């Protein structure tokens, strides 16, 4: 099978062949063996003394019993060894094997005890097959003990093995004896360190997996909190604006019903229209939150083109709104347009709520280079007594506008005007975000 390379492409940049599965780890025998190891490890965690006892008993049966049965073999060797009574052999074997019961709980003490018995044995001139317990103790020290104890253990081991090599120099040269003995010691030491490093790596991987799981849960919670904040802000903009308009229209309609009934009817029609629009926006907002198999009925997000209709609804509630634009507003990004619409909606709603139906609002949107400026100035209540600052009122109007402006690197300035009323000035940065190629936001 051949792979086609596009014209002009680098011939060396061929796609890598798919990785072949590792047949060894998928073999049924390896899988069964892995299951057995996992079960033994689980059982060892529940009863660690069972494995330690099994190791001690196994060393005695495999090596200690042979010293008792084949005692005469030592006299047929080229090296003359001391013949010990059975009680002496059993005592030395107990000194070599019994400390292995504590090889994982106290590895340094176990190694010291076994090494002391091993030294006494060779000072007596005896040879025992149970000396293999010294290698097991060294392996356990490398695996479970403190690493700073290893140099001292190796130094002591080297001294004792030097004594052994001299003792058997009648049959084997000192160099050959040292090579064989140090090879066995190095194997035990290397095996213990390898298993220790592997366990440390597995523990690090498990810890990293647990940390990644926690971070994933935290990211999910942060994303959910951010989504709740976004939905709450949208609900505040929708409900707060439309309810303010409807309340003002209802108050004006109740007053007009006594003087001009036709104006009361007009107010009721405007209330119905505003309520239907609010209901439609609420349905659109809540539709994306429902767990539905079919797609919810969605409508486009409002933009700058919808500000005219927004001003018309505010005018219907009483305030006189003068709206002007400068620059190419229709060419702005949809996200910027939605942010501008929500900021204007909040500013006009605050003017209607705090300044009343008799106020006058000057609204201006200006595109100046890489900035969009939004200005909303009202004249305040007709009495000229001023109004409380929005931060002293219940709600999150200014905070919501500040959050929306911060999404585009903008700023907001809000406060009382020198001649009375309230002023809101918002600046949005229209400079596109730059990032590495292929990065998406």
Legacy VTK file of the C-alpha trace (Angstrom):
# vtk DataFile Version 3.0
C-alpha trace
ASCII
DATASET POLYDATA
POINTS 441 float
0.000 0.000 0.000
1.374 3.435 -0.948
0.727 6.806 0.616
0.079 9.790 -1.619
2.110 12.899 -0.770
0.654 16.268 -1.854
2.578 18.237 -4.442
5.124 20.581 -2.932
5.191 18.726 0.385
8.387 17.513 2.010
8.881 13.864 0.940
10.549 13.146 4.275
7.454 14.274 6.157
5.672 10.976 5.773
3.010 10.015 8.298
4.286 7.687 10.971
2.973 4.134 10.798
0.475 3.218 13.466
2.017 1.803 16.605
1.727 -1.949 16.822
0.063 -3.264 19.963
2.309 -4.943 22.518
1.462 -8.621 22.143
3.247 -9.573 25.365
1.004 -7.600 27.710
-2.097 -8.781 25.876
-1.219 -12.465 26.209
-3.752 -14.396 28.342
-0.971 -15.894 30.478
0.445 -12.443 31.286
-3.030 -11.130 32.077
-3.715 -14.053 34.406
-0.336 -13.613 36.084
-1.020 -9.915 36.569
-4.331 -10.734 38.236
-2.610 -13.145 40.601
-0.018 -10.493 41.493
-2.750 -7.942 42.157
-4.577 -10.367 44.448
-1.377 -11.227 46.320
-0.612 -7.520 46.746
-4.092 -6.860 48.099
-3.755 -9.776 50.511
-0.329 -8.508 51.598
-1.793 -5.082 52.392
-4.381 -6.735 54.640
-1.957 -9.149 56.391
1.687 -8.142 55.819
2.989 -10.606 58.397
1.917 -13.548 56.212
4.415 -12.743 53.453
7.259 -12.092 55.904
6.591 -15.401 57.612
6.400 -17.183 54.267
9.789 -15.749 53.232
11.447 -16.852 56.478
9.913 -20.327 56.319
10.797 -20.671 52.627
14.452 -19.752 53.237
14.674 -22.312 56.020
13.044 -25.099 54.011
15.026 -24.456 50.821
18.424 -23.774 52.366
18.424 -24.451 56.108
17.042 -27.957 55.845
19.716 -28.833 53.279
22.403 -27.858 55.810
20.970 -30.427 58.213
20.494 -33.201 55.651
23.734 -32.818 53.639
26.048 -31.964 56.477
28.777 -34.262 55.129
29.112 -32.364 51.867
31.097 -29.644 53.567
33.875 -32.080 54.506
34.296 -33.258 50.902
35.055 -29.730 49.655
38.591 -28.453 49.128
38.147 -25.974 51.959
38.180 -27.340 55.485
35.135 -26.010 57.431
34.354 -26.395 61.099
31.881 -29.134 61.953
29.169 -27.760 64.250
26.656 -29.784 66.221
23.029 -29.741 65.163
22.168 -27.332 67.984
24.845 -24.916 66.812
23.667 -25.143 63.209
20.071 -24.522 64.256
21.130 -21.560 66.394
23.035 -19.958 63.520
20.196 -20.662 61.101
17.735 -19.079 63.512
19.970 -16.025 63.764
20.029 -15.754 59.960
16.386 -16.532 59.196
14.291 -15.267 62.114
15.231 -11.546 61.646
13.687 -11.737 58.191
10.300 -11.543 59.903
11.005 -7.820 60.451
12.756 -7.166 57.130
10.101 -4.648 55.949
9.270 -2.982 59.253
12.886 -2.586 60.458
15.129 -3.256 57.434
18.266 -1.644 58.879
18.058 -3.567 62.171
17.298 -6.785 60.279
20.338 -6.369 58.033
22.578 -5.583 61.010
21.366 -8.659 62.899
21.805 -11.001 59.933
25.234 -9.552 59.122
26.355 -10.021 62.747
25.297 -13.673 62.738
26.936 -14.143 59.319
30.191 -12.706 60.674
30.085 -14.928 63.772
29.448 -17.961 61.596
32.479 -17.344 59.390
34.659 -16.476 62.354
33.768 -19.936 63.628
34.790 -21.342 60.254
31.334 -22.709 59.416
29.563 -22.635 56.070
25.766 -22.609 55.762
23.471 -22.470 52.787
21.145 -20.254 54.843
23.673 -17.427 54.282
21.405 -16.438 51.383
19.393 -14.637 54.089
22.078 -11.911 54.023
21.274 -11.141 50.374
17.560 -11.018 51.177
18.253 -8.637 54.072
20.334 -6.403 51.794
17.575 -6.435 49.161
15.015 -5.456 51.819
17.262 -2.639 53.059
17.592 -1.234 49.527
13.844 -1.519 48.986
12.359 -0.457 52.333
15.160 1.128 54.338
16.626 4.612 54.496
18.935 5.368 51.620
21.508 7.011 53.858
22.050 3.632 55.558
23.040 1.940 52.299
26.661 3.214 52.135
27.355 1.968 55.647
25.725 -1.357 54.875
27.747 -1.760 51.678
30.985 -0.896 53.502
30.255 -3.456 56.223
29.272 -5.997 53.582
32.533 -5.443 51.698
34.580 -6.029 54.843
32.765 -9.247 55.710
32.974 -10.547 52.144
36.704 -9.831 52.157
37.003 -12.113 55.194
35.001 -14.815 53.410
37.171 -14.597 50.273
40.289 -15.049 52.380
38.705 -18.003 54.173
37.960 -19.849 50.916
41.275 -18.897 49.243
42.431 -22.503 49.591
39.982 -23.585 46.887
39.301 -20.353 44.952
41.525 -17.382 44.369
40.696 -14.252 46.327
39.917 -12.351 43.111
37.502 -14.979 41.832
35.836 -15.254 45.217
35.421 -11.495 45.495
34.038 -11.323 41.933
31.417 -13.988 42.641
30.447 -12.583 46.043
30.281 -8.955 44.905
28.271 -9.988 41.827
25.646 -11.581 44.067
25.607 -8.554 46.383
25.342 -6.142 43.443
22.432 -8.123 41.995
20.533 -8.028 45.289
21.253 -4.325 45.752
20.328 -3.422 42.166
17.111 -5.432 42.313
16.031 -3.701 45.523
16.778 -0.238 44.131
15.030 -1.022 40.833
11.866 -2.174 42.592
12.023 0.879 44.874
12.347 3.265 41.929
9.514 1.527 40.097
7.229 1.764 43.104
8.131 5.425 43.534
7.277 6.082 39.895
3.945 4.295 40.218
3.164 6.254 43.389
4.021 9.479 41.569
1.756 8.506 38.669
-1.092 7.687 41.039
-0.595 10.987 42.852
-0.515 12.863 39.560
-3.679 11.087 38.389
-5.421 12.000 41.652
-4.224 15.607 41.341
-5.425 15.793 37.735
-8.798 14.415 38.792
-9.060 17.066 41.497
-8.045 19.770 39.018
-10.626 18.472 36.538
-13.335 18.653 39.190
-12.199 22.150 40.129
-12.270 23.248 36.489
-15.769 21.814 36.167
-16.886 23.686 39.260
-15.296 26.915 38.042
-16.911 26.484 34.645
-20.289 25.835 36.290
-19.850 28.883 38.525
-18.903 31.025 35.528
-21.908 29.767 33.600
-24.195 30.490 36.551
-22.748 34.004 36.750
-23.295 34.526 33.042
-26.879 33.257 33.210
-27.548 35.386 36.301
-26.200 38.455 34.513
-28.326 37.777 31.447
-31.408 37.178 33.593
-30.729 40.404 35.473
-30.467 42.344 32.222
-33.623 40.805 30.782
-35.855 40.785 33.842
-34.579 44.010 35.390
-34.966 46.075 32.243
-38.348 44.787 31.168
-39.838 44.877 34.665
-38.688 48.471 35.129
-40.369 49.451 31.869
-43.551 47.542 32.732
-43.756 49.044 36.240
-43.340 52.560 34.887
-45.930 51.935 32.163
-48.349 50.461 34.700
-48.011 53.488 36.988
-48.449 55.862 34.074
-51.396 53.861 32.717
-53.181 53.899 36.079
-52.836 57.675 36.233
-53.849 58.134 32.577
-56.924 55.922 32.951
-58.606 58.660 34.998
-57.710 61.520 32.669
-57.234 60.052 29.170
-58.565 56.465 28.892
-57.064 56.083 25.418
-53.583 56.652 26.896
-54.314 53.974 29.503
-55.153 51.519 26.731
-51.913 52.408 24.951
-49.970 51.817 28.172
-51.566 48.396 28.582
-50.660 47.452 25.018
-47.075 48.526 25.624
-47.021 46.492 28.845
-48.235 43.440 26.948
-45.647 43.915 24.208
-42.841 44.371 26.708
-43.984 41.313 28.683
-44.099 39.161 25.572
-40.607 40.272 24.586
-39.306 39.506 28.086
-41.018 36.119 28.015
-39.450 35.324 24.643
-35.987 36.223 25.882
-36.510 34.169 29.027
-37.599 31.180 26.966
-34.537 31.553 24.778
-32.269 31.788 27.832
-33.852 28.873 29.686
-34.104 26.752 26.541
-30.362 26.164 26.467
-30.419 25.079 30.120
-33.003 22.339 29.688
-31.926 18.765 29.120
-33.712 18.154 25.834
-33.088 15.806 22.940
-34.309 18.315 20.375
-32.681 21.686 19.828
-34.388 24.591 21.621
-35.917 27.405 19.640
-33.264 30.074 19.612
-33.199 33.647 18.390
-30.184 35.807 17.569
-28.532 37.682 20.408
-29.354 41.396 20.391
-26.845 43.769 18.873
-26.320 47.466 18.245
-29.044 47.448 15.589
-31.555 46.591 18.333
-30.702 49.641 20.447
-33.232 51.723 18.469
-36.055 49.407 19.576
-34.666 49.484 23.114
-34.764 53.287 23.142
-38.317 53.190 21.785
-39.455 51.023 24.705
-37.773 53.372 27.171
-39.434 56.373 25.501
-42.799 54.636 25.780
-42.264 54.491 29.538
-41.772 58.280 29.734
-38.086 59.278 29.546
-36.914 61.251 26.529
-34.004 59.417 24.967
-31.784 61.002 22.353
-29.654 58.415 20.636
-26.792 59.088 18.205
-23.994 56.993 16.740
-20.639 57.844 15.171
-18.590 55.362 13.157
-19.086 51.944 11.563
-20.974 50.195 14.358
-22.528 47.459 12.221
-19.065 46.105 11.350
-18.245 45.353 14.977
-17.897 41.815 16.263
-21.115 40.163 17.453
-19.648 39.749 20.934
-18.839 43.439 21.133
-22.309 44.321 19.896
-23.954 42.121 22.541
-21.773 43.677 25.250
-22.613 47.196 24.053
-26.334 46.378 23.932
-26.352 44.993 27.486
-24.412 47.987 28.823
-26.808 50.417 27.151
-29.769 48.392 28.409
-28.482 48.527 31.974
-27.694 52.236 31.767
-31.160 53.118 30.418
-32.832 50.845 32.975
-30.947 52.569 35.796
-31.986 55.972 34.442
-35.621 54.885 34.311
-35.513 53.256 37.747
-33.672 56.000 39.642
-34.391 59.213 37.710
-38.029 58.483 36.888
-40.156 58.889 33.796
-39.516 62.632 33.451
-35.773 62.436 32.908
-33.920 63.076 29.662
-31.175 60.742 28.490
-28.371 61.505 26.043
-27.068 58.224 24.618
-24.072 58.110 22.272
-22.014 55.269 20.764
-18.760 56.289 19.101
-16.174 54.192 17.299
-12.808 55.934 17.582
-10.003 53.873 16.081
-9.628 50.740 18.210
-12.076 51.886 20.896
-15.821 51.950 21.318
-17.100 54.656 23.649
-20.570 54.414 25.204
-21.948 57.486 26.974
-25.303 57.660 28.777
-26.127 60.925 30.600
-29.469 61.673 32.222
-30.792 64.842 33.810
-31.962 63.181 36.981
-35.377 63.600 38.651
-37.340 66.764 37.800
-37.003 68.010 41.375
-33.232 68.207 41.014
-32.686 66.649 44.436
-30.463 63.958 43.004
-30.682 60.232 43.623
-28.803 57.655 45.674
-25.712 56.170 44.132
-26.425 52.826 42.455
-23.928 51.033 44.667
-26.170 51.873 47.616
-29.107 50.202 45.905
-29.884 46.541 45.721
-28.725 44.890 42.541
-25.587 44.410 40.502
-26.036 46.880 37.617
-22.696 48.677 37.781
-20.856 45.475 38.679
-22.400 43.719 35.673
-21.409 46.565 33.336
-17.863 46.535 34.739
-17.587 42.765 34.180
-18.807 43.062 30.611
-16.407 45.918 29.886
-13.511 43.944 31.407
-14.086 41.147 28.870
-12.841 43.548 26.186
-10.159 45.278 28.227
-12.449 48.214 28.847
-13.236 50.504 31.741
-16.281 52.211 33.196
-16.715 55.569 34.890
-20.051 56.222 36.605
-21.046 59.034 38.917
-23.191 62.156 39.392
-22.989 64.932 36.816
-21.973 68.441 37.897
-25.272 69.928 36.733
-27.422 67.152 38.188
-28.281 63.684 37.042
-26.064 60.691 36.425
-23.376 59.863 33.857
-22.078 56.509 32.648
-19.019 56.341 30.382
-17.754 53.000 29.113
-14.752 52.331 26.870
-14.253 48.989 25.094
-11.012 47.910 23.410
-11.672 46.668 19.876
-8.129 45.426 19.265
-8.350 41.687 18.369
-6.567 39.317 20.704
-3.355 37.854 19.334
-2.126 34.361 20.119
-0.163 31.492 18.638
-1.391 30.067 15.371
-4.232 27.673 15.752
-5.199 28.995 19.152
-8.913 29.377 19.654
-10.711 31.343 22.285
LINES 1 442
441 0 1 2 3 4 5 6 7 8 9 10 11 12 13 14 15 16 17 18 19 20 21 22 23 24 25 26 27 28 29 30 31 32 33 34 35 36 37 38 39 40 41 42 43 44 45 46 47 48 49 50 51 52 53 54 55 56 57 58 59 60 61 62 63 64 65 66 67 68 69 70 71 72 73 74 75 76 77 78 79 80 81 82 83 84 85 86 87 88 89 90 91 92 93 94 95 96 97 98 99 100 101 102 103 104 105 106 107 108 109 110 111 112 113 114 115 116 117 118 119 120 121 122 123 124 125 126 127 128 129 130 131 132 133 134 135 136 137 138 139 140 141 142 143 144 145 146 147 148 149 150 151 152 153 154 155 156 157 158 159 160 161 162 163 164 165 166 167 168 169 170 171 172 173 174 175 176 177 178 179 180 181 182 183 184 185 186 187 188 189 190 191 192 193 194 195 196 197 198 199 200 201 202 203 204 205 206 207 208 209 210 211 212 213 214 215 216 217 218 219 220 221 222 223 224 225 226 227 228 229 230 231 232 233 234 235 236 237 238 239 240 241 242 243 244 245 246 247 248 249 250 251 252 253 254 255 256 257 258 259 260 261 262 263 264 265 266 267 268 269 270 271 272 273 274 275 276 277 278 279 280 281 282 283 284 285 286 287 288 289 290 291 292 293 294 295 296 297 298 299 300 301 302 303 304 305 306 307 308 309 310 311 312 313 314 315 316 317 318 319 320 321 322 323 324 325 326 327 328 329 330 331 332 333 334 335 336 337 338 339 340 341 342 343 344 345 346 347 348 349 350 351 352 353 354 355 356 357 358 359 360 361 362 363 364 365 366 367 368 369 370 371 372 373 374 375 376 377 378 379 380 381 382 383 384 385 386 387 388 389 390 391 392 393 394 395 396 397 398 399 400 401 402 403 404 405 406 407 408 409 410 411 412 413 414 415 416 417 418 419 420 421 422 423 424 425 426 427 428 429 430 431 432 433 434 435 436 437 438 439 440
